[in-house]
Amino acid sequence: MPQDFAGTKTRATLRWVRSPVWLVIVAVLAACSSPQEAKPQVEVLQKIPHDATAFTQGLELVDGVLYEGTGLEGQSTMRALDPSTGNVQKKVDLPPDFFGEGITVVGDTIWQITWQNGVAIERDRRTLDELRRVEYQGEGWGICDDGQRLVMSDGTAKLTFRDPRTFAETGSVQVSRDGKPLAQLNELECVGGKVWSNVWKTDEIVRIEPSTGQVTNTYDLSSLKPQGDVDVLNGIAHVPGTNEFLVTGKNWPTIFRVRFNGMGQD
């Protein structure tokens, strides 16, 4: 009797396995467990024309105006652009021996740093006119304002904190990714307590926790790089009130309005 019961159960089980209902269930489960196509890291929402002669070093969107600092000796400028068309509304030139770098807006003024001149220029945000100059040690690459202090990069793995009024150094942090120092941090953008940075000579933008210096996300923007004679990705401006950014590069003909996947609302 025990043997007959076991045999009956086995035959019933085989009939169930072969039934059309079970085959449908197996197919559904297989579909659910199959690898899904990975979403791109960056979603392009809009393309905006950009002056391809602009060697972009700094980008920031404030009160509907897109401010851009450009570089190269004899070609460095400070500009105000229409963010919807990319048209240059206002432009001033730096001294011919200055190599312009990052910019950031602080209230009614703009700080514009220089590469190896050791000079930060404070400008009137409305006119772009120079108000004063402040000297600093080392190179200047990128700069942003987190609402309480300035954050500045110098080509090394260090981020330096500065007083937004005096430009005096108030502290620093070493940036690392996967336990290794990450140098060549270029244009910076402060958003929601984090620091976003282009990494020179790469197609990457990283998000940094400034309290520890740890890179918390890395985004690959290689799909955006235009064909032809263009330089590196550089320039990142947060679109206020959104989780979107404007990004471009040195001598790129396009500014891209993008959203980074997995970044949340910060």
C-alpha positions in Angstrom: 0.0 0.0 0.0 2.7 2.6 0.8 4.4 1.8 -2.5 1.1 2.2 -4.5 0.5 5.6 -2.9 4.0 6.7 -3.8 3.6 5.6 -7.4 0.2 7.4 -7.7 1.7 10.6 -6.3 4.6 10.5 -8.8 2.3 10.0 -11.8 0.1 12.9 -10.7 3.1 15.1 -10.3 4.3 14.2 -13.8 0.8 15.0 -15.3 1.0 18.5 -13.6 4.5 19.2 -14.9 3.4 18.4 -18.4 0.2 20.5 -18.2 -0.2 23.7 -20.3 -0.8 25.7 -17.2 2.6 24.8 -15.7 4.3 25.6 -19.0 2.8 29.1 -19.0 4.0 29.7 -15.4 7.5 28.5 -16.3 7.6 30.9 -19.3 6.5 33.9 -17.2 9.0 33.2 -14.5 11.8 32.8 -17.0 10.9 36.2 -18.6 10.9 37.9 -15.2 14.3 36.4 -14.3 16.0 37.2 -17.6 18.5 40.1 -17.6 16.9 43.4 -18.3 18.5 45.9 -20.6 20.4 48.5 -18.5 19.2 52.0 -18.6 21.7 54.6 -19.8 23.3 56.6 -17.0 22.3 59.9 -18.5 19.0 60.8 -20.1 19.1 63.7 -22.6 16.1 66.0 -22.3 17.0 68.9 -24.5 19.8 70.1 -26.8 20.7 73.8 -26.8 23.1 75.5 -29.2 26.5 76.5 -27.8 29.2 78.7 -29.1 31.8 76.2 -30.4 34.6 78.8 -30.0 34.0 78.8 -26.2 36.6 76.9 -24.2 34.2 76.2 -21.4 35.7 76.3 -17.9 32.7 77.2 -15.7 28.9 77.0 -16.0 26.2 78.1 -13.6 22.4 78.8 -14.0 21.0 81.4 -11.7 17.7 83.4 -12.0 17.2 82.4 -15.6 20.7 83.4 -16.7 23.4 80.9 -17.7 26.8 82.2 -16.7 29.8 80.8 -18.5 33.5 81.3 -17.9 35.9 80.4 -20.7 39.7 79.9 -20.9 42.9 80.1 -22.9 45.3 83.0 -22.8 44.1 85.9 -24.9 40.6 84.3 -25.3 39.3 84.0 -21.7 35.9 85.6 -21.1 33.0 85.9 -18.7 29.6 85.5 -20.4 25.9 85.7 -19.7 23.8 83.4 -21.9 20.2 82.8 -22.7 19.7 79.2 -21.4 16.9 78.5 -23.9 18.8 79.5 -27.0 22.5 79.6 -26.0 22.8 83.1 -27.3 25.5 85.3 -25.7 23.7 88.3 -24.1 26.8 89.9 -22.5 30.5 89.2 -22.5 33.6 90.7 -21.0 37.2 89.8 -21.7 39.9 88.9 -19.1 43.3 90.4 -19.4 45.2 88.7 -22.3 47.7 87.1 -19.9 45.0 85.5 -17.8 43.8 81.9 -18.3 40.2 81.8 -17.0 38.9 78.8 -15.1 35.8 78.0 -12.9 33.1 80.4 -11.9 30.4 80.5 -9.2 27.6 82.9 -8.3 27.5 84.3 -4.7 24.6 86.6 -4.2 24.9 89.6 -6.5 28.5 88.7 -7.4 30.5 86.1 -9.4 33.8 84.6 -8.5 36.0 83.7 -11.5 39.3 81.9 -10.8 42.3 81.6 -13.0 44.5 78.7 -13.8 48.1 79.6 -13.0 47.8 83.4 -12.4 46.9 82.9 -8.7 44.1 85.5 -9.0 40.4 85.3 -8.3 38.2 88.0 -9.8 35.0 89.1 -8.1 32.5 90.5 -10.6 29.2 92.3 -10.5 26.6 89.7 -11.6 24.4 92.2 -13.5 27.1 93.9 -15.5 29.9 91.3 -15.3 32.3 94.2 -14.5 35.3 93.4 -12.3 34.9 94.6 -8.7 38.2 93.4 -7.1 40.9 90.8 -7.3 42.1 88.4 -4.6 45.3 86.3 -4.7 45.6 82.7 -3.8 48.3 80.0 -3.8 48.4 77.1 -6.3 46.4 76.5 -9.4 42.7 77.2 -9.9 40.5 74.7 -11.7 36.8 74.6 -10.5 34.8 76.4 -7.9 31.2 76.3 -6.5 29.2 77.8 -3.6 27.4 75.4 -1.3 25.5 78.3 0.4 27.9 78.6 3.3 31.4 78.3 1.8 33.2 78.1 -1.5 34.6 74.7 -2.7 37.6 74.9 -5.0 39.7 72.4 -6.9 43.3 72.8 -8.0 44.0 69.8 -10.2 45.0 67.5 -7.3 42.7 65.2 -5.3 42.1 68.1 -2.8 39.0 70.2 -2.5 39.7 73.5 -0.6 37.0 75.3 1.3 37.0 79.1 1.2 35.2 82.1 2.8 32.7 83.4 0.2 33.5 87.0 1.1 37.2 87.1 1.7 38.2 84.1 -0.3 40.4 83.0 2.6 41.0 79.2 3.0 39.0 77.6 5.8 39.7 73.9 5.3 40.1 71.1 2.9 39.3 67.5 2.1 41.0 64.8 0.1 38.8 63.1 -2.6 39.0 59.4 -3.1 37.1 56.8 -5.2 37.3 53.1 -4.3 40.0 53.9 -1.7 42.3 55.7 -4.2 42.9 59.4 -4.5 40.9 61.0 -7.4 42.9 63.9 -9.0 42.2 66.2 -11.9 38.8 67.4 -10.5 37.8 70.1 -12.8 34.6 72.2 -13.1 32.5 72.0 -9.9 28.8 72.3 -9.0 27.4 72.3 -5.5 24.0 70.8 -5.2 22.1 69.7 -2.1 25.1 69.4 0.1 27.1 67.4 -2.5 29.8 68.4 -4.9 29.6 67.4 -8.6 32.8 67.5 -10.6 34.0 66.9 -14.1 37.1 64.7 -14.2 39.6 66.1 -16.7 40.5 64.0 -19.7 37.6 61.7 -19.0 33.9 61.6 -20.0 33.0 61.2 -16.3 31.1 63.3 -13.8 31.4 62.3 -10.2 29.3 63.1 -7.1 31.4 63.7 -4.0 30.4 63.8 -0.3 32.4 66.8 0.9 32.4 65.9 4.6 34.4 62.7 3.8 35.8 63.3 0.3 34.3 60.0 -0.9 33.0 59.7 -4.4 29.4 58.3 -4.1 28.5 58.1 -7.8 30.2 58.1 -11.2 28.4 58.9 -14.4 29.6 58.1 -17.9 28.7 60.8 -20.4 30.7 59.5 -23.3 27.6 59.1 -25.4 27.2 62.9 -25.5 30.6 63.8 -26.9 30.2 65.3 -30.4 32.1 64.1 -33.4 34.9 66.2 -34.8 37.5 68.5 -33.4 36.2 69.1 -29.8 37.9 69.1 -26.5 37.0 67.4 -23.2 33.7 67.3 -21.3 33.6 70.3 -19.0 30.8 72.5 -17.6 28.0 71.4 -15.3 25.2 73.6 -14.1 22.3 72.5 -11.9 18.8 73.5 -13.1 17.3 75.0 -9.9 14.2 73.3 -8.5 14.8 70.1 -10.6 17.0 67.0 -10.6 18.4 68.1 -14.0 21.7 69.6 -15.2 23.1 71.5 -18.2 26.3 70.0 -19.4 28.7 70.8 -22.2 32.4 70.7 -23.1 35.2 72.8 -24.3 34.4 73.9 -27.9 31.3 71.8 -28.0 28.5 73.0 -30.3 25.8 71.8 -27.9 24.7 72.2 -24.3 22.7 69.2 -23.1 19.9 69.3 -20.6 20.2 65.9 -18.8 18.9 63.8 -15.9 21.2 61.3 -14.2 19.6 58.0 -13.4 19.7 56.9 -9.8 20.5 60.3 -8.3 17.1 61.0 -6.7 16.1 64.5 -6.1 19.4 65.9 -4.7 
